[in-house]
């Protein structure tokens, strides 16, 4: 099954930790498709932002239990990818590929 780059990289994750990693380690954090692997994420980011990727680390996140009144449910499970950009490449802005 061939996926488009926009179907693999869903959105950037902007938190205090991801902002610190962007400034210090040249790492960008994205929410990615739960079925995507490291190679697909690397190719998708390189295609979307036209940069070279050094490494990709992937983390599966479990959904949290939520309650509304007496009804309980769960938020969706999702996958997070930390993408390190090679030295010498320009740092991406989140709005370039949108």
N, C-alpha and C positions, 0 to 999 in steps of 0.2 A: 504494500500500500504506500504510494508516493504522496507525501504531504507537502503543502506549500509552506514557506518559511513563516508566513503570518499565522498559520495554524499550529506551528510548533511553539513559537515565542508569543505568549499571550499578552503579557503586560510587565512593566518593570515593577519591582517591589521597592518602594521608597520608605525606608525606616531610618532610625538613627544609626543602626549598625551598618546598613547598606551604604549610607552616606559616608560613614567613616572608612569603610573598606574601599569605596571609590576614590577617596582622597589619598589614603595611605598606600594601598596595595594594587591600585588600578583594577579593581574587581567590580563588576556590575552584577546585580541580582535581578533575576527574572522569574516570573511564574511561567512554567512551560506545560505543554501537554503531558498528562500523566503517562502516556504510552511512549514518549520520546526517550531516546537514549543519548549518551554524551556526544556521539558522532553527529547525530541529527541536530542537536542543539548548537554544536560548534559550526556546522555548515550554515544553519539558519541565521545565526548572529553575523557571520562573515558576509552573507549575502545581503542582509537587511542594512547593516551599517557600513559595509565596505571597509572592514578592518581585518587584521589578523588576530586570531585568538590563540593564546598560549595554552591555558588549561581550562577544563570545565569540571566542576564538582556538583553533584546532584544530591538533593535531599528530599525524601518523601515526608510530607506533613499530614498528620492525621487530623480529621475534622473534629471540632469541639462539640461537646454536648451543650444544647441550648434548651431553655424552657420558656414557654409563653403560657402563663396561667398554669393549668395542670397538664398541658400537652408538652411532651418532650420530643426533641428531634436532634439532629446532628447537622453541622455544616459539612460541606463537601470536603473530601480528601483532595489534596493538591500536591504538586511537585514544584520544588524551587531549584533553580540552577545558579551557581556562582560562576561567572565567566571572567577569567583573567585575560587582560589585553596585553599583547606583546609590547616590550619596550620600543620606543620610537614611533609607535602608532598614536594618532590623535585620540584624545578621550572623547567618547561619544556623548551627545546630549540626548535626552530621552525623546525629544520631539522630532528628530531627524527622519525616522522611518515611518512616522504616523501620517 
